[in-house]
Amino acid sequence: MPIRELTAAVFRPANLKGEIAGGLACAILTLPGAAGLGILALTPLGHDYIAHGILAGLYSAIFLPLTAVIMGSPGGMMFSPRSVLAFLVTTFALQSLAAPGSAIVDLADVPRTLAVLFLVIFIAGFLQAEFGAFRLGNLVRYIPSPVMAGFQNAGAILIFFSQVDAMLGFPQHVSVLHLPAAVTSVQPLTLLVGLITAVVMWHAGRLATAVPPSAIGLVAGSAVYYAIAALGLGAHLGPVIGELPSRIPLPSYLAGFPGLFTGPDRWHLLAVVLTGALSLAIISSLDALLSAKAADQLTGERTDGGRTLVYAGVGNMVAASFGGITGSVNMLGTVVSHRAGARTPLSVLVCALTTLIAVLVLPPVIARIPRVVIAGMLMVFSVQLVDRWTLQIIRKMATRRVVQWRRMVLDLFVIALVATAAIAINLVTAVGIGVVVAILSFLARMSRSVIRRSYRGDAVRSRRTLEPRLMDILSRDGGRILVLELEGALFFGTAEDLAKRVEAAVRQDVIYVILDLNRVSEIDSTGARILLQIHERLQNEGCHLLLSHLHADTTVTHGLNDIGVTAAVTAEKIFEDTDRALEWAEDELIRTHDLGPEGAGERRFEEMDALAGLDEAGCATLKSLLVRRSYRRGDVVFREGEEGRELFLIAQGAASVKLQLASAGRENRLATFSAGIVFGELALLDPGPRSASVEADQDMVCYVLTEDAFEQLRKDHQDIAIKLLTNLGRELSRRLRRANGAIYQLEG
């Protein structure tokens, strides 16, 4: 958005009341959530990080949207911390920075640990902005759903168990494996406060829809905590958050980033930081794109995905400089502010400034929040974070309401694998497994047979109608023509299967193999080379490879040209459609039969199939009523829509029936009639305008029966008329049978 338009939208809004109301509504919703997610991100590092976590979440909710507005983010798109991203931050900190035996930071050194963590967020923001600038956002969308579900479920598990010690009132962190040994240190009253917080927050949505459930749980849990303390039982309760600094936020971490790499472990630290940043950038980019898309569907607006990644990426860089965690598009906040009347960046500024005021004014209040209340809230967050799709799969599998159960089992396996890797090893490994799974899943889908459909030339023939004796040849030997309709990508994973299919067909006496490339979307060099090998093997066997739908100036055509496939096959065997390829193969197949002198020249009038059953006198009578006409190649016999009641008997040459496709701007060949065939008979049997055009493919000679001649024949020579109509009916029946057979073959 240009600066002038942005300034006008902020300082001269058309709906000031709606913008302020929307911004305040989003701030009320965002404040407890941002603080809670900040705690979620940093608390697992230890109790010393709780206060920093609250500020980290709030700073992200301030500086990320402010940066987006300054950069020109249009409309009222809100930004704030996200639960899945908070999980990624804490998982990286625990498993990459502070992993036992290979820690590169000391958790007791809070300033350095935070500096390294915010550096990861800063670099991740830079990478995210680059994804958007170079339009790479679409690539992250190809991460499979089971991989994302595995991340999400791992986050839910880690978050839940990271809060167990705080819920039980332990003064120090106790791992899950050591909980049985520490059972004597459990504080029942602390556990009671945590459970009450969790239960109230869980059911808060039914009590008050206008107030965030986290806020209700926070108030309820704190009230119970201080009520128990007022009864003199404060010694049996866990601690509160403690002192929270109240200061104007400054980008103090930015200047300290270069100093992190002065030690002897700088290269190891750099490698860990970069891999963690890349993982965080990929997941945060995917989350931003999906959240923006979901928000657009609810608000009716349209967001540019690339620019959204740039806004979020630069905003995360700025937030990290101040000490904020990774954030993304706030889908819920965007929808809430939109419903309150917000439409411009002013609402985003109102939300961010309201959050800033809270940071400056409320630290004394925040410092008195009990830690167990935060733990109870985070446990609810963790349960809500469990992927619902995973639960649906498990439920359907348990009730046996699944048809494709193998696919469901594979999805569950991938979910469990990624989740286990994220929990047991580290986030970087889990991301690597996710990428491998995505590649293998893609290859598995793409390696399915590229053959969409196959049929033989005896079941489906070209649109050309031949005389009966030639049609009999095709009915008997047409199975030596094989048509393979291909679909999808032709690459190393699918072309080899195609080659095996062709080899098997050759062993079954197939001579002509037609590859229909109309639905082939892509072909790589390996796929093209295998096509070349198929051609060479067929040629060695005395067989032929034909290619159809190989249109000029397409990626498939260019790929075949570059490898030399089209040159090897030759232009003679490359056709604009499969029908033409079938016709060529039929001609070659017929040519292998010795037809004798009857195969060429003008057909004798008495030998035409339409005159079967007529004696010499009947043929002479009928011929006297016909008009002999000659057409040059390309002449139009009649046009679509013309009035005409004439029947044509082809004595020599051929003609094609064509239909004009107005939408495609071209003609489509419906049929081709050769010597000995009748056409135009419908004009006599069912009067009306011509349904298609007929054009001479070669120099052609026809005998034409006009409407007046037919009436004379019907009145004066009924026996001849009846035999003619009988033969026409038989010919129509043959065509219908062939059409039915072709439809059955293609549909089957």
C-alpha positions in Angstrom: 0.0 0.0 0.0 1.5 3.4 -0.9 2.4 5.7 2.0 -0.2 8.3 1.0 -3.0 5.7 1.0 -1.7 4.2 4.3 -1.7 7.6 5.9 -5.2 8.3 4.7 -6.4 5.0 6.0 -4.9 5.5 9.5 -5.6 9.2 10.1 -8.8 9.7 8.0 -10.7 6.5 8.4 -14.2 6.3 7.0 -15.4 4.4 10.1 -13.5 5.6 13.1 -15.8 4.0 15.7 -15.6 0.6 13.9 -11.8 0.8 13.7 -11.4 1.6 17.4 -14.0 -1.0 18.5 -12.3 -3.7 16.3 -8.8 -2.8 17.6 -9.9 -2.9 21.3 -11.8 -6.2 20.7 -8.7 -7.8 19.3 -6.5 -6.4 22.1 -8.8 -7.9 24.8 -8.7 -11.2 23.0 -4.9 -11.1 22.3 -3.5 -9.9 25.7 -4.0 -13.0 27.7 -3.3 -15.3 24.8 0.0 -13.6 23.9 1.1 -13.6 27.5 0.2 -17.3 27.8 2.0 -18.3 24.6 5.1 -16.3 25.7 5.0 -18.4 28.9 4.5 -21.5 26.8 7.5 -20.7 24.7 10.0 -20.0 27.6 8.7 -21.5 30.8 10.0 -25.0 30.0 13.5 -23.5 30.2 12.9 -22.9 33.9 11.1 -20.7 36.3 13.6 -17.9 35.8 12.2 -17.5 32.2 8.5 -17.0 33.1 8.7 -13.2 33.4 10.7 -13.0 30.2 8.2 -15.3 28.5 5.3 -13.0 29.3 7.1 -10.0 27.9 8.2 -12.0 24.8 4.6 -12.9 24.0 3.4 -9.3 24.5 6.3 -7.8 22.6 5.5 -10.0 19.6 1.8 -8.9 19.8 3.1 -5.2 19.7 5.9 -5.0 17.2 4.8 -7.6 14.7 1.6 -5.9 13.8 3.2 -2.4 14.0 5.9 -3.4 11.5 3.3 -4.9 9.2 1.3 -1.6 9.2 4.4 0.5 8.6 5.4 -1.7 5.7 2.0 -1.2 4.1 -0.1 -4.2 5.1 -3.6 -3.3 3.8 -6.9 -3.9 5.6 -7.2 -5.1 9.1 -5.0 -8.2 9.1 -3.9 -8.9 12.7 -0.7 -10.5 13.8 0.2 -12.1 17.2 2.0 -15.2 18.7 0.7 -18.6 17.7 0.5 -21.8 19.8 2.3 -24.1 17.3 5.1 -21.5 16.8 5.5 -21.1 20.5 5.9 -24.8 20.8 8.6 -24.8 18.0 10.5 -22.1 19.9 10.5 -24.0 23.2 11.2 -27.3 21.5 14.3 -25.8 19.8 15.5 -24.3 23.0 15.2 -27.5 25.0 16.4 -30.0 22.4 18.9 -28.0 20.4 20.3 -25.4 22.7 20.1 -27.1 26.1 20.1 -30.8 25.2 21.8 -32.9 27.9 25.3 -33.8 26.9 25.5 -31.4 23.9 24.2 -28.1 25.3 25.6 -25.0 23.6 24.1 -22.7 26.2 23.9 -22.8 30.0 20.3 -22.3 31.1 21.6 -20.6 34.2 22.9 -17.9 31.9 19.5 -16.4 31.1 20.8 -13.4 29.1 22.9 -15.5 26.7 20.2 -18.2 26.3 17.6 -15.5 25.5 20.0 -13.8 23.0 20.6 -17.1 21.1 16.9 -17.9 21.1 15.9 -14.5 19.8 18.7 -14.7 17.2 17.1 -17.9 15.9 13.7 -16.0 15.7 15.4 -13.1 13.9 17.0 -15.3 11.2 13.8 -17.2 10.8 12.0 -14.0 10.2 14.6 -13.0 7.6 14.2 -16.4 5.8 10.4 -16.0 6.0 10.6 -12.6 4.4 12.8 -14.1 1.6 10.2 -16.8 1.0 7.7 -14.1 0.4 9.9 -11.9 -1.7 10.9 -14.7 -4.0 7.3 -16.2 -4.1 8.5 -19.4 -2.5 5.5 -19.5 -0.2 3.7 -22.0 -2.3 6.5 -24.5 -1.8 5.8 -24.8 2.0 2.2 -25.7 1.2 3.4 -29.1 -0.1 4.2 -30.3 3.4 1.7 -33.2 3.9 -1.0 -32.9 6.5 0.2 -36.0 8.5 3.6 -34.2 9.0 2.0 -31.1 10.3 -0.3 -33.1 12.5 2.7 -34.9 13.9 4.4 -31.5 14.8 1.2 -30.3 16.4 0.6 -33.5 18.5 4.3 -33.5 19.6 3.8 -29.9 20.8 0.7 -30.8 22.7 2.5 -33.7 24.5 5.6 -31.6 25.3 3.6 -28.7 26.6 1.4 -30.9 28.8 4.2 -32.8 30.5 6.4 -29.7 30.8 3.8 -28.3 33.3 3.4 -31.3 35.5 6.0 -30.2 38.0 4.4 -26.8 38.4 0.9 -28.4 38.7 2.2 -30.6 41.5 3.9 -27.7 43.3 7.5 -28.9 43.0 10.0 -26.1 43.7 12.3 -27.4 40.9 11.8 -29.0 37.6 11.2 -32.7 37.8 11.3 -34.9 34.6 8.4 -37.3 33.9 10.7 -40.3 34.6 11.5 -39.1 38.1 7.9 -38.2 39.1 7.4 -41.4 41.2 10.4 -40.7 43.3 9.2 -37.1 44.0 5.6 -38.0 44.9 6.1 -37.1 48.6 6.8 -33.5 47.6 3.4 -33.0 45.9 1.4 -30.1 47.2 -2.3 -31.1 47.1 -3.6 -27.6 47.4 -1.4 -26.4 44.5 -2.7 -29.3 42.4 -6.3 -28.3 43.4 -5.8 -24.7 42.2 -4.3 -25.9 38.9 -7.2 -28.3 38.3 -9.8 -25.7 39.1 -8.1 -23.3 36.6 -8.1 -26.0 33.9 -11.7 -27.0 34.4 -13.0 -23.4 34.5 -11.0 -22.5 31.4 -12.2 -25.7 29.6 -15.9 -24.8 30.2 -15.6 -21.0 30.0 -16.7 -20.9 26.4 -20.2 -22.1 27.6 -20.3 -19.5 30.3 -19.3 -16.3 28.5 -18.7 -16.1 24.8 -17.6 -12.5 24.9 -14.6 -13.0 27.2 -11.7 -15.2 26.3 -11.6 -18.5 28.2 -8.0 -18.0 29.2 -9.0 -14.7 30.9 -11.8 -16.5 32.8 -9.5 -19.4 33.9 -6.8 -16.9 35.0 -9.2 -14.9 37.2 -10.8 -18.1 38.6 -7.6 -19.8 39.4 -6.0 -16.7 40.9 -9.1 -16.1 43.1 -8.9 -19.7 44.5 -5.2 -19.4 45.1 -5.5 -16.2 47.1 -8.6 -17.4 49.0 -6.6 -20.5 50.2 -3.7 -18.2 51.1 -6.0 -15.9 53.1 -7.0 -19.0 55.2 -3.3 -19.2 56.3 -2.3 -22.0 54.0 0.0 -20.0 51.8 3.0 -22.2 52.8 1.3 -25.2 51.0 0.9 -23.3 47.7 3.4 -22.9 44.9 5.1 -19.5 44.1 3.8 -16.6 41.9 5.5 -15.3 38.8 7.5 -12.8 40.7 9.0 -9.4 39.7 8.3 -8.3 36.2 10.3 -5.3 34.8 8.3 -2.3 33.8 10.2 -0.4 31.1 9.9 1.0 27.7 10.7 -1.7 25.2 14.1 -1.2 23.4 15.7 -3.3 20.7 18.5 -4.3 23.0 19.1 -7.8 21.7 19.9 -6.6 18.1 23.2 -5.1 19.1 24.2 -8.3 21.0 23.6 -10.8 18.2 27.2 -10.5 16.6 28.8 -11.0 20.0 27.4 -14.5 20.3 29.9 -15.8 17.8 33.1 -14.8 19.5 33.6 -18.1 21.5 35.4 -21.3 20.3 32.1 -23.0 19.6 30.9 -20.3 17.2 30.7 -22.6 14.2 28.7 -25.2 16.0 26.5 -22.5 17.4 26.0 -21.1 13.9 25.1 -24.5 12.4 22.5 -25.1 15.2 21.0 -21.6 14.9 20.7 -21.8 11.1 19.1 -25.2 11.0 16.7 -24.2 13.8 15.9 -20.9 12.0 15.2 -22.7 8.7 12.8 -25.1 10.4 11.0 -22.3 12.2 10.8 -20.3 9.0 9.2 -23.1 7.1 6.6 -23.9 9.7 5.8 -20.2 10.4 5.4 -19.5 6.7 3.0 -22.4 6.3 1.0 -21.3 9.4 0.9 -17.7 8.1 -0.4 -18.7 4.7 -3.0 -21.1 6.0 -4.2 -18.6 8.7 -4.4 -15.8 6.1 -6.4 -18.0 3.8 -8.8 -19.0 6.6 -9.2 -15.4 7.6 -10.0 -14.4 4.0 -12.7 -17.0 3.8 -14.3 -15.6 7.0 -13.9 -11.9 6.2 -14.4 -12.0 2.4 -11.1 -10.3 1.7 -8.3 -11.5 -0.5 -4.7 -11.5 0.8 -1.5 -11.6 -1.2 0.3 -14.7 0.3 3.8 -13.4 -0.8 3.4 -10.0 0.8 1.9 -11.6 4.0 5.1 -13.6 4.4 7.2 -10.5 3.9 5.2 -8.5 6.5 5.3 -11.4 9.0 9.0 -12.1 8.4 10.2 -8.5 8.9 7.8 -8.1 11.8 9.4 -11.2 13.5 12.8 -9.7 12.9 11.8 -6.5 14.6 10.0 -8.4 17.5 13.1 -10.6 18.1 15.2 -7.5 18.3 13.1 -6.3 21.2 12.8 -9.8 22.8 9.6 -11.1 21.2 8.8 -14.7 20.1 7.7 -15.7 16.6 4.3 -14.6 15.5 2.0 -15.0 12.6 -1.4 -14.1 11.2 -4.0 -13.8 14.1 -6.9 -15.4 12.3 -9.3 -15.2 15.3 -8.3 -11.6 16.1 -8.7 -10.6 12.4 -12.2 -12.1 12.3 -13.3 -10.5 15.7 -12.1 -7.1 14.7 -13.7 -7.4 11.3 -17.0 -8.3 12.9 -16.7 -5.3 15.2 -16.4 -3.0 12.2 -12.7 -2.8 11.5 -11.5 -2.5 7.9 -8.3 -0.5 7.8 -4.8 -0.6 9.4 -6.0 1.8 12.1 -7.6 -1.1 13.9 -4.2 -2.9 13.9 -2.6 0.2 15.4 -5.2 0.4 18.1 -4.7 -3.2 19.1 -0.9 -2.9 19.2 -0.9 0.3 21.2 -3.4 -1.0 23.7 -1.1 -4.0 24.2 1.9 -1.6 24.7 0.0 0.4 27.3 -0.8 -2.9 29.2 2.9 -3.8 29.1 3.8 -0.4 30.7 1.0 -0.4 33.3 0.2 -3.9 34.3 3.6 -5.5 35.4 2.8 -5.3 39.1 -0.5 -7.2 38.5 1.1 -9.8 36.3 3.8 -10.4 38.8 1.2 -11.7 41.3 -0.2 -14.4 39.0 0.4 -17.9 40.6 2.6 -20.1 38.5 0.2 -23.1 39.0 -2.5 -21.0 37.4 -0.3 -20.5 34.3 0.4 -24.3 34.3 -3.3 -25.2 34.4 -3.9 -22.8 31.5 -1.1 -24.3 29.5 -2.3 -27.8 30.1 -5.7 -26.8 28.6 -3.9 -25.1 25.7 -1.9 -28.4 25.1 -5.1 -30.5 25.1 -6.7 -28.0 22.6 -3.6 -28.2 20.5 -4.0 -31.9 19.8 -4.7 -32.3 16.1 -8.5 -32.9 15.6 -7.9 -34.7 12.3 -5.8 -37.3 14.2 -8.6 -37.8 16.7 -11.1 -38.2 13.8 -8.9 -40.9 12.2 -8.5 -42.8 15.5 -12.3 -42.6 16.1 -13.1 -43.8 12.6 -10.6 -46.6 12.8 -12.0 -47.7 16.2 -15.6 -47.7 14.9 -14.5 -49.4 11.6 -16.1 -46.6 9.5 -13.2 -46.4 7.1 -13.1 -47.7 3.6 -9.5 -46.9 2.7 -8.1 -48.1 6.0 -4.6 -48.7 4.6 -4.3 -45.0 3.8 -5.5 -44.1 7.3 -3.0 -46.5 8.9 -0.2 -44.9 6.8 -1.3 -41.4 7.9 -1.3 -42.5 11.6 2.1 -44.0 11.2 3.5 -40.8 9.7 1.9 -38.7 12.4 3.4 -41.0 15.1 6.8 -41.0 13.4 7.1 -37.2 13.2 5.7 -36.7 16.7 8.1 -39.3 18.2 11.1 -37.7 16.4 10.1 -34.2 17.6 9.8 -35.5 21.2 12.7 -38.0 21.4 15.3 -36.4 19.2 14.8 -32.7 18.2 12.8 -30.5 16.0 15.4 -30.3 13.2 15.3 -34.1 12.8 11.5 -34.0 12.8 11.6 -31.4 10.0 14.0 -33.6 8.1 11.8 -36.6 8.5 8.8 -34.5 7.4 10.6 -33.5 4.2 11.6 -37.1 3.5 8.1 -38.2 4.1 6.8 -35.5 1.7 9.2 -36.6 -1.0 8.4 -40.3 -0.6 4.7 -39.6 -0.5 5.0 -37.5 -3.7 7.0 -40.3 -5.4 4.5 -42.9 -4.3 1.6 -41.0 -5.7 3.4 -40.0 -8.9 4.7 -43.6 -9.5 1.3 -45.0 -9.9 0.6 -46.1 -13.5 0.6 -43.3 -15.9 -1.8 -45.2 -18.1 -5.3 -43.7 -17.7 -7.0 -46.1 -20.2 -6.1 -48.6 -22.9 -8.1 -50.2 -25.7 -7.5 -52.1 -28.9 -8.3 -51.2 -32.5 -10.9 -53.9 -32.9 -13.1 -52.4 -30.1 -12.5 -48.7 -30.8 -11.9 -47.6 -34.4 -11.2 -44.3 -36.0 -14.1 -42.1 -37.1 -13.7 -43.1 -40.7 -16.3 -45.4 -42.1 -15.1 -48.0 -44.6 -16.8 -50.4 -46.9 -17.9 -53.7 -45.1 -15.0 -55.9 -46.4 -12.5 -53.4 -45.0 -14.4 -53.1 -41.7 -14.3 -56.8 -41.5 -10.5 -56.7 -41.7 -10.4 -54.2 -38.8 -12.9 -56.3 -36.8 -10.7 -59.3 -37.2 -7.2 -57.8 -37.0 -7.8 -54.5 -35.3 -6.6 -55.9 -32.0 -3.0 -55.5 -33.3 -3.5 -51.7 -32.7 -3.1 -50.6 -29.1 -4.0 -47.2 -27.8 -2.6 -46.1 -24.4 -4.1 -42.9 -23.0 -1.5 -41.4 -20.6 -2.2 -39.0 -17.7 0.0 -37.1 -15.2 3.8 -36.8 -15.1 5.9 -39.1 -17.2 9.2 -39.4 -15.4 11.5 -42.1 -14.2 9.0 -43.5 -11.7 6.2 -44.0 -14.3 7.9 -44.3 -17.7 9.5 -47.7 -16.8 6.1 -49.1 -16.0 4.9 -47.9 -19.4 7.8 -49.6 -21.1 6.9 -52.9 -19.5 3.3 -52.5 -20.6 4.3 -51.9 -24.2 6.7 -54.9 -24.2 3.9 -57.1 -22.9 1.6 -55.9 -25.6 4.2 -56.6 -28.3 4.4 -60.2 -27.1 0.6 -60.4 -27.7 1.0 -59.6 -31.4 0.5 -55.8 -31.1 2.1 -54.0 -34.1 1.0 -50.4 -33.7 1.2 -48.7 -30.3 -0.4 -45.2 -30.1 0.5 -43.1 -27.0 -2.1 -40.4 -26.4 -0.2 -37.6 -24.7 -3.2 -35.2 -24.3 -3.3 -35.5 -20.5 0.5 -35.7 -19.8 1.3 -32.7 -17.7 5.1 -33.0 -17.5 7.9 -35.2 -18.8 11.5 -35.3 -17.6 14.7 -36.3 -19.4 14.5 -39.9 -18.1 10.9 -40.3 -19.2 11.7 -38.9 -22.6 14.7 -41.3 -22.9 12.6 -44.3 -22.0 10.1 -43.2 -24.7 13.1 -43.2 -27.1 14.0 -46.7 -26.0 10.4 -47.9 -26.5 10.5 -46.6 -30.1 13.8 -48.3 -30.7 12.6 -51.7 -29.3 9.3 -51.5 -31.4 11.3 -50.6 -34.5 13.6 -53.6 -34.0 10.5 -55.9 -33.7 9.0 -54.5 -36.9 6.4 -52.5 -34.9 5.5 -48.8 -34.9 5.2 -46.2 -32.2 2.7 -43.4 -32.9 2.3 -40.2 -30.8 -0.9 -38.2 -30.6 -1.9 -34.8 -29.1 1.7 -33.6 -29.3 0.9 -29.9 -29.7 3.5 -27.3 -30.7 5.1 -25.0 -28.1 4.3 -27.1 -25.0 6.7 -28.3 -22.3 6.0 -31.9 -23.2 6.8 -31.2 -26.9 9.9 -29.3 -26.0 11.1 -32.1 -23.7 10.6 -34.7 -26.4 12.3 -32.5 -29.0 15.4 -31.9 -26.8 16.0 -35.6 -26.2 15.4 -36.5 -29.9 12.1 -38.5 -29.5 10.2 -36.6 -32.1 13.0 -36.8 -34.6 13.3 -40.5 -34.1 9.6 -41.2 -34.4 9.4 -38.9 -37.4 6.6 -36.4 -38.3 4.8 -39.1 -40.2 3.8 -40.8 -37.0 3.0 -37.8 -34.9 -0.7 -36.7 -35.0 -2.8 -33.9 -33.8 -5.3 -36.3 -32.2 -5.7 -40.0 -31.5 -8.4 -40.4 -34.2 -5.9 -39.5 -36.9 -3.3 -41.9 -35.4 -5.9 -44.7 -35.4 -6.7 -44.0 -39.1 -3.0 -44.2 -40.0 -2.6 -47.5 -38.2 -5.8 -48.8 -39.8 -4.5 -47.9 -43.3 -1.2 -49.7 -42.6 -3.0 -52.7 -41.3 -5.3 -52.9 -44.3 -2.3 -52.4 -46.6 -0.8 -55.6 -45.3 -3.8 -57.5 -46.9 -3.8 -58.3 -50.6 -7.0 -56.6 -51.8 -6.3 -57.2 -55.5 -7.5 -54.8 -58.2 -10.6 -53.9 -56.1 -8.6 -51.8 -53.7 -8.3 -48.8 -56.0 -10.2 -46.7 -58.7 -13.8 -45.8 -58.8 -16.2 -48.3 -57.3 -18.6 -50.0 -59.7 -22.1 -48.7 -59.0 -23.6 -52.2 -58.7 -21.1 -53.2 -55.9 -22.1 -50.5 -53.5 -23.3 -52.0 -50.2 -26.3 -49.6 -50.2 -27.6 -51.4 -53.3 -27.3 -55.0 -51.9 -30.2 -57.2 -53.0 -30.9 -55.2 -56.2 -30.7 -57.0 -59.5 -29.1 -55.5 -62.6 -32.4 -54.0 -63.7 -33.0 -52.5 -60.3 -29.5 -51.0 -60.2 -30.0 -49.5 -63.7 -33.4 -48.0 -62.7 -31.9 -46.4 -59.5 -28.8 -45.2 -61.4 -31.0 -43.4 -63.9 -32.6 -41.4 -61.1 -29.2 -40.4 -59.5 -27.0 -37.4 -60.4 -23.3 -38.0 -60.8 -21.2 -35.2 -59.2 -17.5 -34.6 -58.9 -15.7 -32.7 -56.1 -12.2 -31.4 -55.8 -10.2 -31.9 -52.7 -11.3 -29.3 -50.1 -14.6 -28.7 -51.8 -17.6 -28.3 -49.3 -20.4 -30.8 -50.2 -22.8 -29.0 -47.9 -22.5 -26.8 -44.8 -23.9 -27.2 -41.3 -27.3 -25.5 -40.9 -28.1 -25.6 -44.6 -31.4 -27.0 -45.8 -31.0 -30.1 -47.9 -32.6 -33.4 -48.7 -30.1 -35.3 -50.7 -28.4 -38.7 -50.2 -24.8 -39.2 -51.4 -23.2 -42.5 -52.5 -19.4 -42.2 -52.7 -18.0 -43.9 -55.8 -14.4 -42.7 -55.4 -12.4 -40.7 -52.8 -13.4 -39.8 -49.3 -15.2 -37.0 -47.4 -15.2 -35.9 -43.7 -18.1 -34.8 -41.6 -17.0 -31.8 -39.5 -18.7 -29.8 -36.7 -17.7 -26.2 -36.0 -16.8 -25.7 -32.3 -17.5 -22.0 -31.6 -16.1 -22.1 -28.1 -12.8 -23.6 -29.2 -12.6 -21.7 -32.5 -11.9 -24.8 -34.5 -13.5 -27.7 -36.4 -13.9 -31.2 -35.0 -14.0 -34.2 -37.3 -17.0 -36.5 -36.5 -16.5 -39.1 -39.2 -14.9 -39.8 -42.5 -16.6 -41.8 -45.3 -14.7 -43.6 -48.0 -15.6 -45.2 -51.4 -18.7 -47.4 -51.2 -20.2 -45.6 -48.2 -23.5 -43.6 -48.1 -23.9 -40.3 -46.2 -26.6 -37.7 -45.9 -29.3 -40.3 -45.5 -30.8 -38.6 -42.5 -31.9 -35.7 -44.7 -34.2 -38.1 -46.5 -35.4 -40.0 -43.4 -35.7 -37.0 -41.0 -36.1 -33.6 -42.8 -34.3 -30.7 -41.2 -31.2 -28.5 -41.5 -27.8 -30.2 -41.9 -26.4 -31.1 -38.5 -22.8 -30.9 -39.7 -20.6 -29.9 -42.7 -19.1 -32.4 -45.2 -15.8 -31.6 -47.0 -14.0 -33.7 -49.6 -10.7 -35.0 -48.4 -9.7 -36.2 -51.9 -10.9 -35.7 -55.4 -14.3 -37.4 -55.0 -17.1 -38.8 -57.2 -20.6 -39.2 -55.8 -24.0 -40.4 -56.9 -26.7 -38.1 -55.5 -30.3 -39.0 -54.8 -32.4 -35.9 -54.6 -35.7 -35.5 -52.7 -37.7 -35.4 -55.9 -35.9 -38.5 -57.3 -36.6 -40.4 -54.0 -40.3 -39.5 -54.2 -40.4 -40.7 -57.8 -38.6 -43.9 -56.7 -41.1 -44.4 -53.8 -44.1 -44.0 -56.1 -43.0 -45.8 -59.3 -40.6 -48.4 -57.9 -41.6 -49.3 -54.3 -39.7 -52.5 -54.3 -36.4 -50.7 -55.0 -37.2 -48.0 -52.5 -37.9 -50.6 -49.8 -34.6 -52.4 -50.5 -32.7 -49.1 -50.4 -34.3 -48.1 -47.1 -33.6 -51.6 -45.7 -29.9 -51.3 -46.7 -29.7 -47.8 -45.2 -31.3 -49.1 -42.0 -28.7 -51.9 -41.9 -25.9 -49.4 -42.3 -27.2 -47.1 -39.5 -27.5 -50.2 -37.3 -23.9 -51.1 -38.0 -22.7 -47.6 -37.1 -24.8 -47.7 -33.9 -23.4 -51.1 -32.9 -19.8 -49.8 -33.5 -20.6 -46.7 -31.5 -22.1 -48.7 -28.6 -19.0 -51.0 -28.6 -16.6 -48.1 -28.5 -18.6 -46.4 -25.7 -18.6 -49.7 -23.7 -14.9 -50.1 -24.2 -14.0 -46.5 -23.3 -16.3 -46.4 -20.2 -15.2 -49.9 -19.1 
